[in-house]
Amino acid sequence: MNDMKCPKCGSEYAYEDGALWICPECTHEWKEAEAAPESPSQDKAVRDANGNLLASGDTVTLIKDLKVKGSSSTVKSGAKVKNIRLIDDAVDGHNISCKIDGIGAMYLKSEFVKKA
């Protein structure tokens, strides 16, 4: 059995087909050189729901209504959040720290925002 794992989903069922490796679970195709372990800078890259790279200070737009934990408030889809801060030690998967008008300081997951 090969020891090549899919760099996208981590599946161990990847197989070689000519010059490419193919993952039957997520249909990702790659060359063996691309499967090298990612550098630490790539691991910490934060991307929005569309795959755009986010940086501290960016403005993002919510793509989903989000309930505020511990409150009856909801942050509506389409709300703009200015001057986000990326945090290294994700809190329960939340990797963005921000302040939202009318709500206050909170954490967001990058998968629920898009770069404005």
The 8 nearest C-alpha neighbors of each residue, nearest first, counted from 0:
[[1, 2, 12, 3, 11, 14, 13, 4],
 [2, 0, 3, 14, 13, 11, 12, 4],
 [1, 3, 4, 0, 11, 13, 12, 14],
 [4, 2, 1, 13, 11, 5, 14, 34],
 [5, 3, 11, 9, 10, 13, 6, 2],
 [4, 6, 9, 10, 7, 8, 22, 13],
 [7, 5, 9, 34, 8, 4, 10, 33],
 [6, 8, 5, 9, 27, 25, 10, 4],
 [9, 7, 10, 5, 6, 25, 24, 4],
 [10, 8, 5, 4, 6, 7, 11, 12],
 [11, 9, 5, 4, 12, 8, 13, 24],
 [10, 12, 4, 13, 9, 3, 5, 2],
 [11, 13, 10, 14, 22, 23, 4, 24],
 [14, 12, 22, 21, 11, 4, 5, 23],
 [13, 15, 21, 20, 12, 16, 22, 1],
 [14, 16, 20, 19, 17, 21, 13, 18],
 [17, 15, 19, 20, 18, 14, 21, 28],
 [16, 18, 19, 15, 20, 30, 14, 21],
 [19, 17, 16, 30, 20, 15, 31, 29],
 [20, 18, 30, 16, 29, 17, 15, 21],
 [19, 21, 15, 29, 14, 28, 16, 30],
 [22, 20, 28, 13, 14, 27, 15, 23],
 [21, 23, 13, 26, 27, 24, 25, 5],
 [24, 22, 26, 25, 21, 13, 12, 27],
 [23, 25, 22, 26, 10, 12, 8, 27],
 [24, 26, 27, 22, 23, 8, 7, 10],
 [27, 25, 22, 23, 24, 28, 21, 13],
 [26, 28, 22, 25, 21, 29, 7, 5],
 [29, 27, 21, 20, 19, 26, 22, 30],
 [30, 28, 20, 19, 33, 31, 21, 27],
 [29, 31, 19, 33, 32, 20, 18, 34],
 [30, 32, 34, 33, 29, 20, 19, 35],
 [31, 33, 34, 30, 35, 29, 36, 19],
 [34, 32, 31, 30, 35, 29, 6, 36],
 [33, 35, 31, 32, 6, 36, 30, 29],
 [34, 36, 33, 32, 37, 31, 6, 38],
 [37, 35, 34, 38, 6, 33, 39, 32],
 [38, 36, 41, 35, 39, 42, 40, 34],
 [37, 39, 40, 41, 36, 42, 35, 43],
 [40, 38, 42, 41, 37, 43, 44, 36],
 [39, 41, 38, 43, 42, 44, 37, 45],
 [42, 40, 44, 39, 38, 43, 37, 45],
 [43, 41, 39, 40, 44, 38, 37, 45],
 [42, 44, 41, 40, 45, 39, 87, 38],
 [45, 43, 41, 42, 46, 40, 52, 53],
 [46, 44, 53, 52, 43, 47, 109, 54],
 [45, 47, 52, 50, 51, 53, 109, 44],
 [46, 48, 109, 113, 50, 49, 51, 110],
 [47, 49, 110, 50, 113, 112, 111, 109],
 [50, 48, 47, 51, 113, 46, 114, 110],
 [51, 49, 46, 47, 48, 52, 113, 45],
 [52, 50, 46, 47, 49, 53, 114, 48],
 [51, 53, 46, 45, 50, 47, 54, 44],
 [54, 52, 46, 45, 51, 47, 57, 55],
 [55, 53, 57, 56, 85, 52, 84, 45],
 [54, 56, 84, 85, 83, 57, 82, 53],
 [55, 57, 82, 83, 54, 84, 58, 81],
 [58, 56, 82, 55, 83, 54, 59, 81],
 [57, 59, 81, 115, 80, 82, 114, 83],
 [60, 58, 114, 115, 80, 113, 79, 112],
 [59, 61, 79, 113, 112, 77, 78, 115],
 [62, 60, 112, 76, 77, 78, 63, 111],
 [61, 63, 76, 112, 111, 77, 60, 113],
 [62, 64, 76, 61, 65, 111, 75, 77],
 [65, 63, 75, 76, 74, 73, 66, 62],
 [66, 64, 74, 73, 63, 67, 75, 76],
 [67, 65, 73, 68, 72, 74, 64, 71],
 [66, 68, 70, 72, 73, 69, 65, 71],
 [67, 69, 70, 66, 71, 72, 65, 73],
 [68, 70, 67, 71, 72, 66, 73, 105],
 [71, 69, 72, 68, 67, 66, 73, 102],
 [70, 72, 73, 67, 69, 66, 68, 74],
 [73, 71, 70, 67, 66, 74, 102, 68],
 [72, 74, 66, 65, 67, 75, 64, 71],
 [73, 75, 65, 64, 66, 76, 72, 67],
 [76, 74, 64, 78, 73, 77, 65, 63],
 [75, 77, 63, 64, 62, 61, 78, 74],
 [76, 78, 61, 60, 62, 75, 79, 63],
 [79, 77, 61, 60, 76, 75, 80, 74],
 [80, 78, 60, 59, 77, 81, 61, 58],
 [79, 81, 59, 58, 60, 99, 78, 82],
 [82, 80, 58, 83, 79, 57, 59, 56],
 [81, 83, 56, 57, 58, 84, 55, 80],
 [84, 82, 97, 56, 55, 57, 81, 96],
 [85, 83, 55, 96, 95, 97, 56, 86],
 [86, 84, 95, 55, 94, 96, 83, 87],
 [85, 87, 94, 88, 95, 89, 84, 96],
 [88, 86, 89, 85, 94, 43, 95, 90],
 [87, 89, 86, 90, 94, 93, 92, 91],
 [90, 88, 94, 93, 92, 87, 91, 86],
 [89, 91, 93, 92, 88, 94, 106, 86],
 [92, 90, 93, 89, 94, 108, 88, 106],
 [93, 91, 89, 90, 94, 108, 107, 88],
 [94, 92, 108, 90, 107, 89, 91, 106],
 [93, 95, 89, 86, 108, 85, 92, 107],
 [96, 94, 85, 107, 106, 84, 93, 86],
 [95, 97, 106, 84, 105, 83, 85, 107],
 [98, 96, 83, 104, 105, 84, 106, 95],
 [97, 99, 104, 103, 105, 100, 96, 80],
 [98, 100, 103, 102, 80, 101, 104, 97],
 [101, 99, 102, 103, 98, 80, 104, 79],
 [100, 102, 103, 99, 98, 74, 72, 104],
 [103, 101, 99, 100, 104, 98, 72, 74],
 [104, 102, 98, 99, 101, 100, 105, 97],
 [105, 103, 98, 97, 99, 102, 106, 96],
 [104, 106, 97, 96, 98, 103, 107, 99],
 [105, 107, 96, 95, 93, 97, 108, 94],
 [108, 106, 95, 93, 109, 94, 96, 105],
 [107, 109, 93, 110, 94, 111, 95, 92],
 [108, 110, 47, 111, 112, 107, 46, 94],
 [109, 111, 48, 108, 47, 112, 46, 113],
 [112, 110, 109, 62, 108, 61, 63, 48],
 [113, 111, 61, 60, 62, 109, 47, 110],
 [114, 112, 47, 60, 59, 48, 115, 49],
 [113, 115, 59, 58, 60, 47, 112, 51],
 [114, 59, 58, 60, 113, 79, 57, 80]]
